Amino acid sequence: MNFDLKDAIEIPERSLVDEIVEEIAKRTGKNHQEVFSMINEKQEKMNNLLSFEVVALIVAKEVGVEVSKYIALVEERIFDETAQ
């Protein structure tokens, strides 16, 4: 019987928001908590009309992150949530 450590340990997948936050943090030099605060603040200024993911994309774009690879993923997630 072979034992593979990868089978025993399930590594959680990073969420889409985590990836976007990481990109913003790298670009701005801020830590994750500061980036989440930036996104929350922007979301509040928009009267919470947009999802956190969409606002994260806006903030990312504003700080110069290339967001094109995330747009389809965020769109898919939004439509999946609204369909349920």
C-alpha positions, 0 to 999 in steps of 0.5 A, spaced: 500 500 500 502 506 497 501 512 501 501 519 498 502 525 502 498 529 497 492 525 498 492 526 505 492 533 505 487 537 502 490 544 500 484 549 500 484 552 493 485 560 493 478 564 492 478 568 486 477 574 491 484 572 494 487 572 487 485 579 486 486 582 493 493 579 492 494 582 485 492 589 488 497 588 494 503 586 490 501 592 486 500 597 492 505 594 497 499 594 502 497 588 506 491 584 505 487 587 510 488 594 507 486 592 500 480 589 503 479 595 507 480 599 500 475 595 496 470 595 502 470 603 502 469 603 495 463 598 495 460 603 500 461 609 496 457 605 491 452 604 495 453 597 496 450 596 489 456 592 486 458 585 488 465 585 492 468 581 486 466 587 481 468 592 486 475 588 487 476 588 479 475 596 479 480 597 485 485 593 481 484 596 475 485 603 478 491 601 481 494 598 474 493 591 475 491 587 468 484 585 470 482 581 463 484 574 466 479 575 471 473 578 468 470 572 465 471 568 472 467 574 476 462 574 470 461 567 471 461 567 478 455 573 478 451 569 474 451 563 477 449 566 484 443 570 481 441 563 477 440 560 484 
